[in-house]
């Protein structure tokens, strides 16, 4: 098990990539702190981990708020004594997304959840990582940061995630803290319908087919693809990787 006895916080872990990652991290031996604002589904993730004899707790946290993040860090340390891995996966996506459509409030909320949350989690988790000799931070960015299209708020927020990842990697390397990002392409999660701008089941299936035609490997990303990329980045196998952004995109960026 590549993450045996390591303590991992995963935000946005009530569903989709976050839930799958929590289950995979547990399978790899990690003690998992599941964080989200959806308490019922977050607890379901915890129950799934415990059903396979894993260790996990749920902590409600709106990661755009400093007070909630402080509570998340305190709860983790109080329960497990340390923080080894911080997987910043929580995200916010709004539709419609064009310049003419998005409001200032929606823009601010997108950046608060997608970017400022990483500032808060790093600010409060890094002292604990320093105390125990190091750690891993993984940030979920997006192929929208590499190939920005119509969603100016989401794409630019994810580009900011890449910039913040590199800055933190440079600052924290001296403390044995590695910081990397993952750029998922279109992923089969409950949010996919919104990403593909589908208003009906028929349109959703058609948009999926059209999207897959643009992916050299011929299929959409699965949450497991992201989860195992994160496991690799969190493992000793990636000990010389920091400041990187890994495309998990089936070759879309080629």
PyMOL commands that set and color helices and strands:
alter all, ss='L'
color gray80, all
select helices_A, chain A and resi 16-27+39-50+66-80+104-131+143-145+152-175+192-195+201-212+223-234+236-238
alter helices_A, ss='H'
color red, helices_A
select strands_A, chain A and resi 7-11+31-36+56-60+85-88+135-140+177-184+245-248
alter strands_A, ss='S'
color yellow, strands_A
deselect
rebuild
show_as cartoon
